[in-house]
């Protein structure tokens, strides 16, 4: 259950050496006074993680440390007010800290990770029906619900004290039940395929919410939370239904229309998380394997590392996971490009402005992507 804790007993020597070489700077510029040391996953850096990458990760994580609020949450900064969903931002930021090797109990970011965990846990326990969201996110509450489930599942089982572990399990049991109950249904003719939309009572669907729920459900199942197999199967069938002739995934089952590169990239990570593999990942010559290969081919053709469109960080949050899961040449060709792009676009304070959503969002996703070679987040492990 969770990541092998023996991998986390790390001396952090490499990270300390890297930071020691960085010039001191006042708060808000470069390395802040009292900066936390990031988790170097071993004495030898993983392939393609350069010293400059480590420095960039350090700056990003310390930006998150500086901007965490007293209650353990993160809001957003610099983006559209309509996207200020603390449940989403706190869960993403918490996972960024965990991607460095910290847990709520161990590592240099344990304090901040624990505070984030307790904030999301309090939100969840205040819910009567199992929906996890913050008051400012109620209009699109399933985003907060999905990312919160994902974050809590990453925390669950990581050598937490039993009372906290029991609280997380109780919350996730209710959260999974709500997700299962709110799934849409395309009818018997479409094998009862179903996705999700912005709130649980709408009984409709669109791609971005669907991938959030599917990945969260898989994360819960990975740590022993009971998830109905039929719910996952119907969600996979939904994405299959939304696949277009060019291999990409459209916005929703109802609207159809053209394929959307961001949702298509997200679908790759979700198919892998759900155990639907292409031939490269060990799948047989099945319709499912061919479906995923067509999807990957579409994304490699349409998703750009260099062009910053309106959904750049969202797209690469999932594209990076998918390419990491695939491994091989696809990963070794993709990672250096997105790594260098993130290094070159990081602001002086360590942040990234993500998709006009805000700096918490961009910085959390940027640091998660850069830290994928460390292999610490359970949902991203091969």
Buried (B, 14 or more C-beta within 10 A) or exposed (E): EBBEEEEBEBEBEBBBBBBEEBEEBEEEEBBBEEBBBBBBBEEEBBEEBEEEBBBBBBBBBBBBBBBBEEEBBBBBBBBEEEBBBBBBBBBBBBBBBBBBBBBBBBBBBBBBBBBBBBBBBEBBEEBEEBBBBBEBBEEBBBBBBBBBBBBBBBBBBBBBEEEBBEBBBEBBBBBBBBBBEBBBBBEEEBBBBBBBBBBBEBBBBBBBBBBBBBBBBBBBBBBBBEBBEEBBBBBBBBBBBBBBEBBBBBBBBEEEEEBBBBBBBBBBBBBBBBEBBBEBBEBEEEEBBBBBBBBBBBBBEBBBBEEEEEBBBBBBBBBBBBBBBBEEEBBEEBBBEBBBBBBEEBBEBBBBBBBBBBBBBBBBBBBBBBBBBBBBBBBBEE
